Amino acid sequence: MVFGYLQVQKSELKVREWEAYKSVYCGLCKQMGKDYSFLTRLSLSYDCTFYAMLLMALERSCSGFRKGRCRFNPLKKCDFACCTSDSYSKAAAFSVISAYYKLRDDLSDGGFFKRLGVRLLLPFFSRWHKKAAKRYPQLEEIVAHMMEQQAQAEQQDNPGVDLCAHPTGEMLASVLTLEAKTELQQRVFYELGYHVGRWIYLMDAADDLEKDIKHNSFNPFKSYTGDDLQDYQTRLLNQSLARAYDAYNLIEIVDFKGILDNMLLYGFPSKQNTVVYRPQEVKDEKSV
């Protein structure tokens, strides 16, 4: 969950919704520094902000907003969304665990300079990862299992796109079903998590295709032999977005509903178009 694809479409948000979104982002950033280290904020992503906001919405645990100083820039004032549950802590742990395994993957799949940077960061993230895994062992087990399944899938001869995307989908589905309180919720959360996770994997594969071809790295889209790769990618991605949205509509959301609706209806499709069609000039906000 360190890819950064689960974004809002700012132009379609109300001002108060944009401010609330930034407040959750800043609140999660603060929690990561508190639970682990200042440096773990480097792994903060839009994806884990979506996860934190969804957890807070499900539990209705946002108790308001308060002003404070930005942890990166003490001269800047920020609003922080207050939370009465462990949503921030859980999202912070998920971010650290995911970042640790992403670094390990980069160590075996990156270029010389990338591997050098990873070697510098990995000892620190290893320590923080142990702390996160101890606090949330279920999250650790789920992510570790996903990495193992992913490696097995990619080692097969010409694995299909569905086989390659399954581990990430299964991982996020398992993470969300931890929040289910009924059998119906378990089925709905699984469907939402699976297709958002599948979409994230396919987005990352589409985004990295040119780089992976250049470096001869694995990418499931390299084996595609059809006429229109962009159309094929769009059909696969739209399928998962549609099924994720159908599942999302079965969940009773009150808090942050406008923001979460925006992400699924506008933010994700907009990011998808940017990745698949790569317009020459895209104003893509890198951070909030």
C-alpha positions as CSV (number, residue, x, y, z in Angstrom):
1,M,0.0,0.0,0.0
2,V,2.8,2.4,-0.8
3,F,2.0,3.0,-4.5
4,G,-0.1,6.2,-4.1
5,Y,-2.8,5.5,-6.7
6,L,-5.8,5.8,-4.3
7,Q,-6.2,9.6,-4.7
8,V,-9.0,12.1,-4.6
9,Q,-10.1,14.4,-7.4
10,K,-9.6,17.7,-5.7
11,S,-11.5,19.7,-8.3
12,E,-14.7,17.7,-7.5
13,L,-14.4,18.1,-3.7
14,K,-16.1,20.8,-1.6
15,V,-13.6,23.0,0.2
16,R,-14.6,21.5,3.6
17,E,-14.1,18.0,2.2
18,W,-10.7,18.8,0.9
19,E,-9.7,20.3,4.3
20,A,-11.0,17.1,6.0
21,Y,-9.0,14.9,3.7
22,K,-5.8,16.8,4.4
23,S,-6.6,16.6,8.1
24,V,-6.7,12.8,7.9
25,Y,-3.5,12.7,5.9
26,C,-1.8,14.9,8.4
27,G,-3.2,12.9,11.3
28,L,-1.8,9.7,9.9
29,C,1.5,11.4,9.3
30,K,1.6,12.5,12.9
31,Q,0.7,9.0,14.1
32,M,3.5,7.3,12.1
33,G,6.1,9.6,13.6
34,K,4.7,9.0,17.1
35,D,4.5,5.2,16.8
36,Y,7.7,4.6,14.9
37,S,10.0,7.4,13.7
38,F,10.1,10.6,11.8
39,L,11.6,8.8,8.8
40,T,8.7,6.4,8.5
41,R,6.7,9.4,7.3
42,L,8.6,8.9,4.0
43,S,6.4,5.9,3.4
44,L,3.1,7.8,3.9
45,S,0.9,7.3,0.9
46,Y,-2.5,8.2,-0.4
47,D,-3.3,4.5,-0.3
48,C,-2.9,4.2,3.5
49,T,-4.7,7.5,3.9
50,F,-7.7,5.9,2.1
51,Y,-7.4,2.9,4.4
52,A,-7.3,5.1,7.6
53,M,-10.3,7.2,6.4
54,L,-12.3,4.1,5.5
55,L,-11.6,2.6,9.0
56,M,-12.6,5.9,10.6
57,A,-15.8,6.0,8.5
58,L,-16.7,2.4,9.4
59,E,-16.2,3.0,13.1
60,R,-17.5,6.6,13.1
61,S,-14.4,7.4,15.2
62,C,-13.6,10.9,14.0
63,S,-14.3,13.1,17.0
64,G,-13.5,16.4,15.4
65,F,-10.5,18.5,14.2
66,R,-7.8,20.5,15.9
67,K,-5.0,22.8,14.8
68,G,-1.3,22.0,15.3
69,R,2.1,22.4,13.8
70,C,3.2,20.4,10.8
71,R,5.7,17.7,11.8
72,F,7.7,18.3,8.6
73,N,7.5,22.1,8.7
74,P,7.0,23.5,12.2
75,L,6.4,26.9,10.7
76,K,3.3,25.6,9.0
77,K,0.0,25.1,10.8
78,C,-2.2,22.1,10.0
79,D,-5.6,20.7,10.9
80,F,-5.5,17.2,12.4
81,A,-8.5,14.9,12.3
82,C,-8.9,13.4,15.8
83,C,-9.7,9.7,16.1
84,T,-11.1,7.8,19.1
85,S,-10.2,4.3,17.7
86,D,-6.9,2.7,16.6
87,S,-7.6,3.5,12.9
88,Y,-4.5,5.7,12.7
89,S,-2.3,3.2,14.5
90,K,-3.5,0.3,12.3
91,A,-3.0,2.3,9.1
92,A,0.5,3.4,10.3
93,A,1.5,-0.2,11.0
94,F,0.1,-1.3,7.6
95,S,2.2,1.4,5.9
96,V,5.4,0.4,7.7
97,I,4.9,-3.3,7.1
98,S,4.1,-2.7,3.4
99,A,7.1,-0.3,3.0
100,Y,9.4,-2.9,4.6
101,Y,8.4,-5.6,2.1
102,K,8.5,-3.2,-0.8
103,L,12.1,-2.3,0.1
104,R,13.0,-6.0,0.3
105,D,11.4,-6.5,-3.2
106,D,13.3,-3.5,-4.5
107,L,16.6,-4.9,-3.2
108,S,16.3,-7.9,-5.6
109,D,14.6,-6.0,-8.5
110,G,16.1,-2.6,-8.7
111,G,19.1,-1.0,-10.3
112,F,22.5,-0.3,-8.6
113,F,21.6,3.1,-7.2
114,K,18.2,2.1,-6.2
115,R,19.6,-1.0,-4.4
116,L,22.1,1.3,-2.7
117,G,19.4,3.5,-1.3
118,V,17.4,0.5,-0.2
119,R,20.4,-0.9,1.7
120,L,20.7,2.4,3.6
121,L,17.0,2.4,4.6
122,L,16.3,-1.3,5.1
123,P,18.1,-1.6,8.6
124,F,15.9,1.2,9.9
125,F,12.7,-0.2,8.4
126,S,13.5,-3.7,9.7
127,R,13.4,-2.4,13.2
128,W,10.2,-0.5,12.7
129,H,8.7,-3.4,10.9
130,K,9.3,-5.7,13.9
131,K,7.5,-3.2,16.1
132,A,4.6,-2.9,13.7
133,A,4.4,-6.7,13.3
134,K,4.3,-7.2,17.0
135,R,1.5,-4.7,17.5
136,Y,-0.6,-6.0,14.5
137,P,0.5,-9.6,13.8
138,Q,-2.5,-10.3,11.6
139,L,-1.5,-7.5,9.2
140,E,2.1,-8.9,9.2
141,E,0.9,-12.4,8.4
142,I,-1.4,-11.2,5.6
143,V,1.3,-9.0,3.9
144,A,4.0,-11.6,4.3
145,H,1.7,-14.3,2.7
146,M,0.9,-11.9,-0.2
147,M,4.6,-11.4,-0.9
148,E,5.2,-15.2,-0.9
149,Q,2.3,-15.8,-3.2
150,Q,3.4,-12.9,-5.5
151,A,6.8,-14.4,-5.9
152,Q,5.4,-17.8,-6.7
153,A,3.1,-16.4,-9.3
154,E,5.8,-14.4,-11.1
155,Q,8.2,-17.3,-11.2
156,Q,5.8,-19.3,-13.4
157,D,6.1,-19.4,-17.1
158,N,4.0,-16.7,-18.7
159,P,1.5,-16.3,-15.8
160,G,-1.7,-14.6,-16.7
161,V,-2.6,-11.1,-15.5
162,D,-5.4,-12.5,-13.2
163,L,-3.0,-14.9,-11.5
164,C,-0.4,-12.1,-10.9
165,A,-3.0,-9.6,-9.6
166,H,-4.7,-12.2,-7.3
167,P,-2.2,-12.0,-4.3
168,T,-2.6,-8.2,-3.9
169,G,-6.3,-8.5,-4.2
170,E,-6.4,-11.3,-1.7
171,M,-4.2,-9.3,0.6
172,L,-6.3,-6.2,0.8
173,A,-9.5,-8.3,0.9
174,S,-8.1,-10.1,4.0
175,V,-7.1,-6.8,5.6
176,L,-10.6,-5.3,5.2
177,T,-12.4,-8.4,6.4
178,L,-10.6,-8.0,9.7
179,E,-13.1,-5.2,10.3
180,A,-16.2,-7.2,9.6
181,K,-18.7,-7.8,12.4
182,T,-21.2,-9.9,10.5
183,E,-21.0,-12.5,7.7
184,L,-22.6,-10.1,5.3
185,Q,-20.0,-7.4,6.1
186,Q,-17.3,-10.0,5.6
187,R,-18.5,-10.8,2.1
188,V,-18.9,-7.1,1.1
189,F,-15.6,-6.0,2.6
190,Y,-13.8,-8.9,0.9
191,E,-15.2,-7.9,-2.5
192,L,-14.3,-4.2,-2.0
193,G,-10.8,-5.1,-0.8
194,Y,-10.1,-7.7,-3.5
195,H,-11.0,-5.4,-6.4
196,V,-9.3,-2.3,-5.0
197,G,-6.2,-4.5,-4.4
198,R,-6.4,-6.0,-7.9
199,W,-6.8,-2.5,-9.4
200,I,-3.7,-1.3,-7.5
201,Y,-1.6,-4.2,-8.8
202,L,-2.7,-3.6,-12.4
203,M,-2.1,0.1,-12.1
204,D,1.4,-0.5,-10.9
205,A,2.1,-2.9,-13.7
206,A,0.8,-0.5,-16.3
207,D,2.7,2.3,-14.7
208,D,6.0,0.4,-14.7
209,L,5.7,-1.3,-18.1
210,E,8.2,0.8,-20.0
211,K,10.7,0.7,-17.2
212,D,10.3,-3.1,-16.8
213,I,10.8,-3.6,-20.5
214,K,14.0,-1.5,-20.4
215,H,15.4,-3.3,-17.4
216,N,14.1,-6.8,-18.4
217,S,12.1,-7.0,-15.2
218,F,8.9,-9.0,-14.8
219,N,5.6,-7.4,-15.8
220,P,2.4,-9.3,-16.7
221,F,1.6,-6.9,-19.6
222,K,4.9,-7.7,-21.4
223,S,3.3,-10.9,-22.7
224,Y,0.3,-9.2,-24.2
225,T,0.2,-9.7,-28.0
226,G,-3.1,-7.9,-28.9
227,D,-3.5,-4.8,-31.0
228,D,-4.4,-2.2,-28.4
229,L,-2.7,-2.6,-25.1
230,Q,-4.2,0.6,-23.6
231,D,-7.7,-0.6,-24.4
232,Y,-6.9,-4.0,-22.8
233,Q,-5.5,-2.3,-19.6
234,T,-8.5,0.0,-19.4
235,R,-11.0,-2.9,-19.7
236,L,-9.3,-4.8,-16.9
237,L,-9.0,-1.8,-14.6
238,N,-12.6,-0.7,-15.3
239,Q,-13.8,-4.2,-14.4
240,S,-12.2,-4.0,-10.9
241,L,-13.3,-0.4,-10.3
242,A,-16.9,-1.3,-11.2
243,R,-17.0,-4.3,-8.8
244,A,-15.3,-2.4,-6.1
245,Y,-17.8,0.4,-6.4
246,D,-20.7,-2.1,-6.3
247,A,-19.4,-3.5,-3.1
248,Y,-18.7,0.0,-1.6
249,N,-22.4,1.0,-2.2
250,L,-23.5,-1.9,0.0
251,I,-21.6,-0.4,3.0
252,E,-23.4,2.2,5.2
253,I,-21.0,5.2,5.2
254,V,-21.8,8.4,6.9
255,D,-18.5,10.1,7.9
256,F,-16.3,11.1,5.0
257,K,-18.9,9.8,2.5
258,G,-18.4,12.7,0.1
259,I,-14.7,12.2,0.1
260,L,-14.8,8.4,-0.3
261,D,-17.4,8.7,-3.0
262,N,-15.1,11.2,-4.8
263,M,-12.2,8.8,-4.7
264,L,-14.1,5.9,-6.2
265,L,-16.0,7.9,-8.8
266,Y,-13.5,10.5,-9.8
267,G,-10.1,10.1,-8.1
268,F,-9.3,6.5,-9.1
269,P,-10.6,6.8,-12.7
270,S,-8.6,10.1,-13.2
271,K,-5.4,8.5,-11.9
272,Q,-6.1,5.5,-14.1
273,N,-6.4,7.6,-17.2
274,T,-3.1,9.4,-16.3
275,V,-1.3,6.1,-16.0
276,V,-2.8,4.3,-19.0
277,Y,-2.8,7.1,-21.5
278,R,0.0,9.2,-20.1
279,P,-1.0,12.7,-21.3
280,Q,1.9,15.0,-22.1
281,E,0.9,17.6,-19.5
282,V,-0.7,16.4,-16.3
283,K,-1.0,18.5,-13.2
284,D,-0.7,15.7,-10.7
285,E,-0.4,16.8,-7.0
286,K,2.3,14.8,-5.4
287,S,1.3,15.6,-1.8
288,V,-1.3,17.5,0.2
